[in-house]
Amino acid sequence: MQVRITSATPPMFSKQGFKPTDFKAGDEMDITWFPAKSGKLGGQLATLKLSDGRTFKDAEFSPAQADNDAQAGAKAP
């Protein structure tokens, strides 16, 4: 199943210590996102956790929405 998630800009990943080589096709990761207002599966990235335990938090997204735990609870199937 494919889920379309919009994420932060590359500089935001870099500021949190991530490099392009940290992400490879086929890697498994846990993500949470803010659901799309349209109701379709997908939305705006909230957090991304790699298999090595490092976690990215999308700080570019609106802090008011980022604090909404009810919205951030969506997980990829």
CORZINOR-V871442 format. One record per residue. N is the residue number from 0. PSI is psi in radians with two decimals (none if undefined). Layout:
[[N/PSI] [N/PSI]]
This chain:
[[0/2.36] [1/2.44] [2/2.25] [3/2.03] [4/2.31] [5/2.35] [6/-3.13] [7/3.01] [8/2.73] [9/-0.69] [10/-0.56] [11/-0.69] [12/-0.76] [13/-0.74] [14/-0.45] [15/0.20] [16/0.19] [17/2.54] [18/2.74] [19/-0.56] [20/-0.15] [21/-0.26] [22/2.04] [23/2.58] [24/2.30] [25/-0.18] [26/2.46] [27/2.48] [28/2.74] [29/2.32] [30/2.65] [31/2.63] [32/2.86] [33/2.08] [34/2.57] [35/2.44] [36/-0.41] [37/-0.28] [38/-0.15] [39/2.70] [40/2.12] [41/-3.02] [42/-2.55] [43/2.27] [44/2.35] [45/-0.99] [46/2.72] [47/2.17] [48/2.10] [49/2.88] [50/-0.38] [51/0.04] [52/-0.20] [53/2.45] [54/2.35] [55/2.34] [56/2.20] [57/1.66] [58/-0.14] [59/-0.32] [60/2.69] [61/2.13] [62/-0.59] [63/-0.71] [64/-0.59] [65/-0.50] [66/-0.11] [67/1.59] [68/-0.53] [69/-0.69] [70/-0.66] [71/0.00] [72/-0.11] [73/2.36] [74/2.63] [75/2.48] [76/none]]
